[in-house]
Amino acid sequence: MVRALLSAVFMLSLSPQMLAQAPNLFVNATAHAVGTQPCDVLLQDMDGASGSDIVTADGGADTLTILANSGTGTFGGAPQTFALMMGDQPAALAGGTFVGVGDGDIAVACPGSNVVRLVDNMSGVLALSGSLALPGTQPVALAAGSLNGTGSDDLVIALEGDLLGNGGGVAVSLDGLPPVLLPAPSGGFGSVKDVALGDLDGDGDLDIVATRAGSGFNPLTTDQILLYENTGAASGVFTLAGTLSVTGLPRGVCVADVDGNGFADIAVAVQAFPGTGSLVILAHDGALGMTPAQFTAQSHGGGGSQPSAVACGDIFNVSLPSFFGRSDVVTTNLGSNDVSGYLGHDGMTAFQRVDSASAGANPVAIALDDVDGDGTLEIVAANLGDNTVTVFDPAPRSSALVFGVGCMGTAGIPQISAPNLAIHGTTAEVRLTQGRPSSAVVLGVSSGVSVQTLGMGPCVTYLASPVLTFTLASNPMGQASLFFDVPAFPAFSGTVLYFQYAVFDNLGAFNGILAFSPALRLTIGSTSVL
């Protein structure tokens, strides 16, 4: 009866425990032709109809190529080509809402003409709407976000400069105004290679990280990671908070909470000559602020050779906003023509797994997004050498995340876990421990989260209405379990269910009636997360 009822929940809700035998992250791959020499890739909904589309900056053709999403995460239709100006040599893309243009617009860094082009998107019809002249030379990377709270997206521009690094730097354009250079550390900028945005100091606004690799005559320039702090809530005024160094040549950078401590870390693709290079995580210590002393470098090998671009994201959707966040990291590797995924940081110093797989020739850019709506992030690499993009589609995988707080009972705070994950065709288990011995127990199940404090506290419920309940009984050890069969149908992949136990307990923190466990989020998949 219980299994039948829970199967009904699955039907209505179609919408970190780790094991090592899961398949390679990149097992499902397809290649698509784009324009000549794709230098960057952007995932963004261009037509408002069918999820994120693929856009490439074609440096060898002065064009953008758009691959339309079918609505199911496939891109088999004829590509659309949008011509830029002759000689632009587009190198980098950023999507957003820019001043004077509409949603889903594109900024294009064009080192050939030394401008940033703004492309207006009107329901999938593109038009050039203007250009930003630059206070330096050779724009090679862009980042977009609201830096000053006005609602539109601002732009941060990486300027590579010449062979000596002259003309290099980091420029910021607020509200469509001409870009201005940020202050340089002592000794000058050198060649800035990439920029990224994130709330590094924990104050709610976006800060800037930039990588520089030195000039052609001084490739090992120190102070290669530049930290710029947004000086007030949504102010858009930046000060140089400090600099960091890594061993090797830093290239791509992204910002995300990799280790799950609630503060953003910095992930950097670092090349080494001779050598293979590595992924370096500059882990934030979890205190407010972003001084250099708050970041500790962790070097991670096991991926491909000479990593260049890097992207951050929760590939298997194991995070829960406001409770727990943890990002995976993916790199393109120029030296081995492949991509690498660094999965499931353990919260200390290591990733639990590193996967790699072949891409096309000379993969130089990478982007992540859920293009097919199954709850996992697809990985798209732009391959400069063979004019393609490779789309990797990870299958949804089962995970279990305990979140929130419980409240006391006779044996302490009741605990909830999932010893057997919700994997297709198996029997899953949601277990109670530390409950009151030989007591009535209620397990609630829902498809959403709603945080409700009971009375004056300290007990909290986490299940959103409607809630399906099951009445159980704890054994003399204070344990109980609900077992249920997981349908063996791919359509259920990515389905998420939330559970919480309530234990009838005369010493319960809620009015001497009930004790509560924390909550559990259980995701259905074809295998476990790792």
Buried (B, 14 or more C-beta within 10 A) or exposed (E): EBEEEBBEBBEEBEEBBBBEEBEEBBEBBBBBEBBEBBBBBBBBBBBEEBBBBBBBBBBBBBBBBBBBBBEEBBBEEEBBEBEBBEEBBBBBBBBBBBBEBEBBBBBBBBBBBBBBBBBBBEEBEBEBBBBBEBEBBBBBBBBBBBBBEEEBBBBBBBBBBBEBBBBBBBBBBBBBEEBEBBEBBEEBBBBBBBBBBBBBBBBEBBBBBBBBBBBEEBBEBBBBBBBBBBBEEBEBEBEBBBBBBBBBBBBBBBBBBBBBBEBBBBBBBBBBEEBBBBBBBBBBEEEEBBEBEBBEBBBBEBBBBBBBBBBBBBBBBBBBEEBBBBBBBBBBBBBBBBBBBBBBBEEEEBBBBBBBBBBBEBBBBBBBBBBBBBBBBBBBBBBBBBBBBBBBBBBBBBBBBBBBBBBBBBBEBBBBBBEBBBBBEEEBBBBBBBBBEEBBBBBBBBBBBEEEEBEEEBBBBBBBEEBBEBEBEBBEEBBBBBEBBBBEEEEBBBBBBBBBBBBBBEEBBBEEBBBBBBBBBBBBBBBBBB
